[in-house]
């Protein structure tokens, strides 16, 4: 059977040339308008291959990102007349199979097609595409890179082992989603999954929240109440921000992990439960153990297996597809038409450091959908004036001479992030909660960044 190929080329003369040179070997469907192609892709079976023309006088990146999300497994070969390296880099990041530069002859295009078909026959895997695994009504596990595919595979394996799991990652990377995914892949998937944020519950209430209490155990305990561990028996309990758990409760949790027993507040009778514990934190656990704020024996009990989620800045190849995914998700949720991502906006997203990770990216996409102003988002992502520390301008001269390119870029990005945070803090009079809200990161993440960059309020002149 001849391979089925769709071709999008607005130039009718070029489209007719491709029909004449390729029509004998392949089953072609020709399109000169983007919307006609998208209607076909959304309503009909996908072809074996798509030839997509990109023109220098128009921004075709929104179309390509939309295609990658609508048909994530559809192989794409780009026909491009743009020699702009930024455009080509973005195209490559979006996982195309090949790029044929214009002007071309028919044999150039045919060679690219045949190389792709040969790779398919040899079962060479295509570029990673977006994969969405619905977990419940509001959460899905989403990945679109080799690195996250490996994490998915590890989580699937450890899910079947029914051992304690420790998930490490910065705020906003999706630790709860990974915990829920692991639960859904386990033998406990039909039973309850319960989350407890150890940092959100006051220390004096966390014990009763986790382990329950007997009537009369303390003032206000008018009746017996089971704790989360009891409620969760047979299922999975997710202890988020485990690094913030008070030392007294760490000993009690250790006992649960050792033999599955604990006592309610006000009771001396031990209870036994069958609960899988998944814990997560964004702190450096080795430092916490060295500082005696986290028990070493508890760490090794929790660490039956560790999954580390990379920060978004370390997997930027996912950003264009994730942004399109969040746009489709939000537009459906709010009943709005999705907005396209121009090359300029995609470049802005790629260059941002994303201290708030996936949560920040989703919030930025939501604001873009609501505001509908690309310029406002670009200004938010890359402030025109940046300050370092207490008002010192950031300059390239601050980078040590002789440093490698990667080191120089890393230092400059750190300076830019530090400057942006300092500017927001100064703008809200160093109200940390307000600054965290403006930066779209968690309060704890902001405190970490303040410490990391040694930020301090600018000195005020005295009258």
N, C-alpha and C positions, 0 to 999 in steps of 0.2 A: 504494500500500500504506500502511495506517495505521501511524504510528510505534508501536513497542512500548515501553511504559513500565512499570518496576517501581516500586511504592510501598511504603515501609516506614513504618508509622504504628501504634504500639502502642495508641492510642486507637481502639477499634473504631467508635465513633460518627463520628469524623473520617474514618476509613478508608471507611466506608460513604458519607459525604457526597462524598468525592472520587470514589468509584465512580459515583455518580449524576450528578455534574457533568461528569466527564471521559470517562465510558465510551462516549459516542456518537462521540467524535472519535479516540480512541486505543485501542490494544489494551493493556489493563491486566492486570498481575499484582500481586495484593495480598498484603502480608505484615504480620503483626502481631508477629512474633518475629524477632530479629536472626539467629539461627542458621539458621532456615529460608531466609532471604534469602541468607546466605553459602553455604549448600549449593547453592542454585540457581546463584549466580554462578560457583561453582567447577566445577560439573559440566555446565552448559548454556551455550549461546551467550549472549553479553551482549545486553541490550536496547539500544535507541537512547538511553535516558535513565533515570536513577534519581532519584526523589523521595525524599528522606531526611529524616525528622522528627527534630529534636533537641529534647530536653526539658530544662528547667532543673533538674529533680529527679533527673537521671541523667547520667552522663558518657558521651556518645556519641562523643567524640573518638577513642578506640581503634578503634571500628567504622569511622569515616571514614578513618583512616590505613590500616587494613587493606584497605578497599575500594580506596583509591588505589594500593596495591601489588598487590593481586590482579587488579584490572582498571584499569590505569593510564590507559587511554584512554576509560574510561566517563564520560560527562558526568553531573554530579551537580548537582541543585538542592536546596537545603536549605530545609526548612520549620522555622522556629525561633520559639520563644516566649521566648528569652533575649535581653535587651538588654545583657548584659555585653559590653563592648567587647573584653575579652581573648578571650572565646569567639569573637566574630565575627571578630576579627583572625586567630585560629588557623584558623578555617574558610576564610577567604579565602586564607591561606597554603597551604592544602591544595588549592587550585585548583578550588573549586566554580564552576559557571557562573552561579548566581544565588542570592540569599537572599530568601525570602518570609517576612515576619514574621507571626506569629499575634497576634490573630485575623485570618483572611483570609476572603475569599469566593472562590467558584470562579473568577471572572473574573481574580482576582489570579494564581492559579496558572496558569491557561490563558495569560495574557499572558506570564509567564516562560517557559513551554514554547514558545510561538510565537516569541518573540524568540530563543530558543536555536536552534530549527529554521531560522529565517531566516538566522541567522549561519552555520549549517552549509551552507546552500545557497549563501551568498556565499563559502564556503570560508574563513571567519575561523578561524584556528587556535585550538584549545582551549588551556587552560593547560598548561604543560609538565608532563609526567608522568615517572615514573621510567622510564629506559631502561637495560637491562643488556645489555652485549655481552660474552659469555664470551671470554676470551683463552687460557686454559689451565685445567688442573684446579683451580687455586687462586686465579686472578685474573680479575676482570671489570672492564671499564670501565663505570662507573655515573654517570649524570647525571640531574638532574631540574629544571633551570632553564634559562632562555633564555641566561644567561651561559655555562653549561657546554655548552649545545648549540652555541653559537658556537665554543667552544674545540674541540669535537669536529669541527666542520666545518673549522676551520683545520688541525687535525692530519691530517685525511683528505687535504687538499690538499697539504700539505707532504710527506706520506708518499710521494706519487708523484714528487716532485721529486728524490729521492735526493741531497739535500745535507745537510751537517752541521746538526744541530739543537741548540739550547740551550734547556733547560727551566728556568725560574725559579719558585721557590715555597718557602714555609716548610716546615719539617720536618712530615711527616705529611699533606701535601696530596695526595699521590698522583703524584709525579713519575715513579716507576718504572712505574706503571700506564699513564700517558700515553705513556711511551717504548715500552712493549710494544705498546700500541694502535697507535702510529705504525708500528712494525715490522710488525704484522699486516696493516696496510692497504697496505703497500708491496710492490714487486715481489720483495723479499727474504723475504717471509713464510714461504716453505717452507724457508728456511735458518736457521741458528742465531741465537739472540738470547742474548747473554752479558752479565751485569752484573758490573762491578768497582767496589767501593766504595773510592775513593781515600783516604778517611779511616780506613778500617778496617784497611788493610794498612800495616805499618810502612814508613817511607820507604826504608830500605835494602833492602827486599824488593820494593817496588812495581815497580821497573824490570824485574827478572827475571820477575815475575808477568805484566807486560804484554808484554814483548818476548822472553822466553825466554833461554836461555843454552846455551853449548857445554860439552861435557865438559871439566872442568878449569878452567873460568872463575873459580872461587873454591873455597875449602875446602868440601867437601861436594858439589860438582857432579860426581858420579860418572858421570853420563851426560847426554847432550844432552836438553834439554826445550824443546818449543815454547811460546811465550807465547800470551796470550789473543788477540792480533791475528792470529797464524797460525791458531789454532784457529777463529777467527771469520771467516776469509776467505770472502767470498760472502754473509755475513750482516750482523748489526748488533751493535756493541759499545756498551754503555751505561756511561758513566763517571759514576758518581754521586759527589757531593761533589767535583766537579772543582776547586773553589776551594781545596781542601786539597792539591792536587798540588804536590810540591816543584819549585822553579825549574828544577833540572837536567833533570827529566823533561818539563817544559813545552816545552823546546826540542826534545826528541826527538819529542814528540807533534806539535808544529808541523810537523816534517819529514814525518811520516806524512800529515798533512792536506794538505800541499802536493803531494806526488808519490806517496804510497802506499808509500814505502820506509823501511826501518829495518834495523838490524843487531842480532843477538842479542848478549848479553853474551859477551865473549871471542871475538867474530868481527869481521872487517873486511869481510866480504862482505855487501853490501846484499841485502835480500829485498824483494820487492814483493807487496803484498796488496791485495785489493779488499774494503774494509770500510767500512760506513757508521758514522759516529760520532755518537752522541747523548750529550750531556753534560747534567748537571743540577747545580744548586747552590742553597743557601738563603742565600748571602751576597750582599752588595751588590757586584756586580762592578766598578762604577765606582769605589767606594772602594778595592777591592782593587788596581785598576790605579793609582790615585792614590798608594797606599801602596807601590807597586812589589812587591807580593806575587803579582801575577798579570800575565803578559805581555800587553801590549796587542795585539800582532800575533796571538797565539794566540786572544785573545778574538774578534777580527774573523774569524779563520778558523772558529772554532766557531759563530759567529753567522751562519751561512747563513740561519737563520730562528730567531726566538725565540718560544716559547710561555710565557706567564705564567699560572700557576694561582692563582686568588684564594684567600685564606685562608677557612676555613669561617665565621669571624665576619663576612665580607663577603658571604656568600651564605646567610644564615640561613633563607631561605625553603625551602631544601632539607632542613633538619634533620629535620622530622617524618617525611618520606618516607624519608630515609636511615636514620634510627633504626629504622624498621619494616623496612627492607631488611636491616640488620645483624641485627635480631632474628630474622628468618626464616632468614637464612644460618647464624647461630650455633645456633639451635634444631635445625636439620637436621643440623649438624655434630656436635652433642653429644647428639642423640637426646632432646631435651627439648621439652615443649610451649611454644610462644611465649607470652610475657607481654604483656598490653596496656599501652599508654601512656596514663595518665590525663591530664586537662587540666593538673593541677598539675605532673606530671612533664614534660610537653611544654613548659610554660612555663619550668620550670627548665632544660631543655635549650636553649631559645631564648635565655635570659638569660645563659648561661655564655659566657665569652670564647673558649674552645677554643684555648688556646695550642698544643696538640698536634694540632689539626685533625682530619682524618678518622680517623687512627689512635687518637686519644684518644676520639673518639665511639664507635668500634667497641669499644674497651676498656671504656668505661662501660656500653654495652649488654650486653657479655658478663658484666660483674660483676652487673648487674641480673638477668640470666637465671640466674646461678649462685646469688646471694643470695636473690632473690625478694623483697627488701625495698625498696620505693619510698622509704621515709623515709631509709634509709642513703644512697641515691644522691642524694637532694635535699640532705642535709647535706654530702655530698662536693662537690656542685656549688656550693652557696652556704653557706660556713662562717658560723656564727652570730656569731663574733667575728673581726674582721679587723684586722691590724696593718700599718702602713706603715713600711718601713725597719726600724730597730732598735727596734720596739715602740711607735711613735706611732700612736694610733688614727686610723682613716680617718673623716673627717667631711665633710659636704657643704660646710662653710664653706671647705674647701681649694680649691674651684673658684673661679676668678676671677670677680668680679662683672662683669656686662655681657657675658659670653660668650654666644654663641648656644646654643640648646638642644642642637644636635648636638655642639657643642664641649664643653658641660658634661657630656653623657652620656658622650662619649668619654673625658674626663678622669676621670670617676668610675669607669668600667670599668677604665681603666688603673690607678687607685689600688687598686681591688679586686683586680685580678690581681697587682699588686705586693705587696699585703698578704698574699694567700694564699700566694704563693711564699715570702715572708719567714717566714711562720708555719711552713711545712713545713721550711724550712732550719733554723730555730731548734729545731724539734722533733727533728731528727736530728743536732743539734750541727754543723751546716754541712757535713755529709758530702754533697757534691754528687751523687755517684752514687746514694746512697740517696734523696736528695730528688727526683732526676729519675725514679727508679723509682716513688716515691709519687705524683708529679704526672702520671705516665704520659706524659712527654715525653722526647725524646732528651736525652742529656747535653749535646750542643752547643746545643740549643734553650734549655736551662736556663742555660748560660753566657751566651748572648746576652741572655736576660731579666735576668740579674744585672747585666750591663753596662748594658742599656737603662734599668733603674730605679735604677742606682747603689746596689745593695743591699750592705750590709756587716754582719758579725756584730755583735750587740749587745755593748757593753763589759761585761766581767765585773768584779764587785767583788773587790778584792784583800783577802785576810785581813790 
